[in-house]
Amino acid sequence: MGFFSKYNGIEKGLLEIYSKLFTDMGLPDSHKMTEDILDQAIQSSKKEGFYNLKNDGDNLLEKEKISGEVNKNFENKRKEGVRDEDIRWWFNLNDVERRMMLKTDEFHRRSLFMHEVESGKTEKEADRTVRKHHPIFGDLNDETHGSGDDRPLPLELKDRINIYIEKQGVNNPEFKKQIESSSTFNALVRKEIRAGNI
């Protein structure tokens, strides 16, 4: 029985990628931490019945095409700039991979939040900093932390947003200025989508 024997091929790849990511971030025990996160993602995926679904994005779009009716889940997301290729990308990902991405995002947000609180900011100020520097994904109707352009973004936009961030460059002074002048990172993303830049 090999070291990676409890994982399938995709999961082995995720373990390798995220272990390296956490090691590069200087986190102690990064391999064990990655295993724990991966195990949780697998368990949740199995429990919710999404484990190992194949090409779900293609299937969802095909059903929509055949029925001639717009999928209600996608209607509002398309108004937010989501395209068919975004739906295909997100839902064709292995569910465990999607969950690993979201857990990693959550980890980055939590780390920044804790850093800000330890630096003397209140929790409200720390939350504001997190929302200003990280995209927040989720229910489009959730106005818990803001309304209008500050609302959560559709998960299906994640890849395009990541590509946009990479193109801008995190140390780009102009990009930093755009971030600082926006109420939240989500507001900046929505502005850039309307401008055709994302």
C-alpha positions as a printed NumPy array, in Angstrom:
array([[  0.   ,   0.   ,   0.   ],
       [  1.602,   3.246,  -1.166],
       [  1.822,   6.606,   0.554],
       [ -0.966,   8.182,  -1.549],
       [ -3.072,   5.005,  -1.749],
       [ -6.244,   6.425,  -0.174],
       [ -6.567,   9.056,  -2.935],
       [ -7.501,   8.772,  -6.604],
       [ -5.4  ,  10.417,  -9.335],
       [ -7.078,  13.825,  -9.136],
       [ -6.85 ,  13.853,  -5.347],
       [ -3.151,  12.911,  -5.434],
       [ -2.576,  15.861,  -7.76 ],
       [ -4.5  ,  18.191,  -5.438],
       [ -2.493,  16.945,  -2.45 ],
       [  0.75 ,  17.7  ,  -4.277],
       [ -0.339,  21.15 ,  -5.547],
       [ -1.774,  22.393,  -2.258],
       [  1.037,  20.919,  -0.121],
       [  3.507,  22.873,  -2.255],
       [  1.368,  26.021,  -2.042],
       [  1.206,  25.841,   1.755],
       [  4.926,  24.975,   1.988],
       [  5.766,  28.003,  -0.193],
       [  3.686,  30.122,   2.208],
       [  5.963,  28.943,   5.022],
       [  3.258,  27.063,   6.887],
       [  4.412,  24.366,   9.293],
       [  3.175,  20.819,   8.724],
       [  1.792,  21.818,   5.322],
       [  1.45 ,  18.24 ,   4.065],
       [ -0.64 ,  17.177,   7.082],
       [ -2.734,  20.335,   6.843],
       [ -3.388,  19.663,   3.144],
       [ -4.354,  16.06 ,   3.88 ],
       [ -6.834,  17.23 ,   6.525],
       [ -8.427,  19.779,   4.174],
       [ -8.528,  17.245,   1.342],
       [-10.11 ,  14.595,   3.576],
       [-12.79 ,  17.093,   4.667],
       [-13.471,  18.054,   1.033],
       [-13.809,  14.404,  -0.007],
       [-16.074,  13.608,   2.931],
       [-18.362,  16.605,   2.233],
       [-18.477,  15.837,  -1.48 ],
       [-19.487,  12.227,  -0.837],
       [-22.033,  13.203,   1.808],
       [-23.701,  15.735,  -0.516],
       [-23.7  ,  13.369,  -3.502],
       [-21.357,  15.335,  -5.776],
       [-18.312,  13.074,  -5.547],
       [-16.917,  12.091,  -8.954],
       [-19.656,  13.71 , -11.063],
       [-18.253,  14.076, -14.578],
       [-18.688,  17.067, -16.906],
       [-21.583,  18.461, -14.927],
       [-21.171,  21.861, -16.613],
       [-21.604,  20.326, -20.055],
       [-24.624,  18.38 , -18.804],
       [-26.29 ,  21.429, -17.24 ],
       [-25.821,  23.535, -20.379],
       [-27.021,  20.698, -22.614],
       [-30.19 ,  20.261, -20.52 ],
       [-30.83 ,  23.985, -20.813],
       [-30.352,  23.853, -24.587],
       [-32.608,  20.808, -25.067],
       [-35.399,  22.138, -22.833],
       [-35.25 ,  25.613, -24.362],
       [-35.667,  27.036, -20.862],
       [-33.096,  29.074, -18.986],
       [-31.765,  27.326, -15.874],
       [-33.118,  29.447, -12.989],
       [-29.808,  29.072, -11.129],
       [-27.94 ,  30.686, -14.024],
       [-30.365,  33.48 , -14.917],
       [-29.18 ,  36.029, -12.325],
       [-25.584,  34.863, -12.622],
       [-25.596,  35.672, -16.338],
       [-26.8  ,  39.181, -15.459],
       [-23.63 ,  39.405, -13.345],
       [-21.442,  38.602, -16.348],
       [-21.286,  34.801, -16.106],
       [-20.899,  33.186, -19.532],
       [-21.542,  29.616, -20.635],
       [-17.789,  28.952, -20.641],
       [-17.666,  30.028, -16.961],
       [-20.489,  27.623, -16.096],
       [-18.749,  24.872, -18.049],
       [-15.379,  25.57 , -16.369],
       [-16.728,  25.648, -12.804],
       [-19.075,  22.672, -12.985],
       [-16.738,  20.51 , -15.073],
       [-14.158,  20.744, -12.285],
       [-14.061,  17.789,  -9.94 ],
       [-16.176,  18.69 ,  -6.887],
       [-13.274,  17.975,  -4.526],
       [-11.13 ,  20.418,  -6.536],
       [-13.828,  23.108,  -6.241],
       [-13.995,  22.548,  -2.505],
       [-10.189,  22.739,  -2.163],
       [-10.19 ,  26.071,  -4.013],
       [-12.869,  27.469,  -1.718],
       [-11.104,  26.203,   1.428],
       [ -7.865,  27.822,   0.273],
       [ -9.669,  31.114,  -0.395],
       [-11.198,  30.914,   3.068],
       [ -7.748,  30.234,   4.554],
       [ -6.267,  33.326,   2.827],
       [ -9.138,  35.541,   3.995],
       [ -8.918,  34.211,   7.554],
       [ -5.126,  34.711,   7.619],
       [ -5.465,  38.351,   6.527],
       [ -8.267,  38.902,   9.048],
       [ -6.158,  37.497,  11.911],
       [ -3.125,  39.53 ,  10.807],
       [ -5.195,  42.718,  10.822],
       [ -6.679,  41.999,  14.266],
       [ -3.219,  41.169,  15.669],
       [ -1.999,  44.482,  14.211],
       [ -4.544,  46.334,  16.347],
       [ -7.54 ,  46.708,  14.054],
       [-11.04 ,  45.973,  15.283],
       [-12.817,  42.947,  13.831],
       [-15.027,  45.279,  11.783],
       [-11.97 ,  47.069,  10.355],
       [-10.252,  43.736,   9.666],
       [-13.358,  42.471,   7.852],
       [-13.4  ,  45.642,   5.751],
       [ -9.737,  45.081,   4.797],
       [-10.433,  41.468,   3.799],
       [-13.399,  42.508,   1.635],
       [-11.295,  45.238,   0.026],
       [ -8.471,  42.882,  -0.964],
       [-10.203,  39.553,  -1.665],
       [-13.143,  38.593,  -3.851],
       [-16.028,  37.171,  -1.844],
       [-18.109,  34.52 ,  -3.583],
       [-21.512,  33.187,  -2.647],
       [-25.232,  33.876,  -2.78 ],
       [-25.878,  36.93 ,  -4.976],
       [-28.797,  37.947,  -2.751],
       [-26.75 ,  37.885,   0.468],
       [-26.494,  41.467,   1.698],
       [-24.989,  40.568,   5.077],
       [-21.777,  42.51 ,   4.393],
       [-22.925,  44.923,   1.72 ],
       [-25.366,  45.622,  -1.035],
       [-25.225,  46.564,  -4.694],
       [-21.786,  45.961,  -6.173],
       [-20.406,  44.843,  -2.783],
       [-22.579,  41.688,  -2.747],
       [-20.973,  38.24 ,  -3.192],
       [-19.891,  37.235,  -6.697],
       [-20.939,  34.087,  -8.568],
       [-18.45 ,  31.243,  -8.068],
       [-18.466,  30.648, -11.81 ],
       [-16.469,  33.899, -12.281],
       [-13.557,  32.659, -10.155],
       [-11.274,  31.655, -13.032],
       [-11.759,  34.906, -14.962],
       [-11.182,  36.939, -11.802],
       [ -7.967,  35.019, -11.04 ],
       [ -6.741,  35.617, -14.606],
       [ -7.569,  39.324, -14.26 ],
       [ -5.638,  39.557, -10.961],
       [ -2.615,  37.807, -12.507],
       [ -2.653,  40.152, -15.514],
       [ -2.828,  43.215, -13.262],
       [  0.009,  42.049, -11.021],
       [ -0.395,  42.377,  -7.276],
       [  2.472,  44.881,  -7.027],
       [  1.168,  47.089,  -9.845],
       [  0.709,  50.591,  -8.317],
       [ -2.2  ,  51.391, -10.652],
       [ -3.994,  48.191,  -9.635],
       [ -3.375,  48.984,  -5.948],
       [ -4.877,  52.432,  -6.534],
       [ -7.976,  50.855,  -8.124],
       [ -8.348,  48.516,  -5.15 ],
       [ -8.017,  51.351,  -2.641],
       [-10.552,  53.536,  -4.462],
       [-13.176,  50.756,  -4.554],
       [-15.521,  50.056,  -1.64 ],
       [-14.724,  46.324,  -1.917],
       [-12.853,  44.037,  -4.274],
       [-16.249,  42.784,  -5.479],
       [-17.226,  46.334,  -6.479],
       [-13.99 ,  46.625,  -8.481],
       [-14.68 ,  43.289, -10.192],
       [-18.207,  44.327, -11.157],
       [-16.917,  47.637, -12.531],
       [-14.266,  45.811, -14.573],
       [-16.832,  43.3  , -15.89 ],
       [-19.058,  46.171, -17.062],
       [-16.019,  47.758, -18.733],
       [-15.239,  44.478, -20.521],
       [-11.895,  43.992, -18.739],
       [-12.828,  40.703, -17.065]])
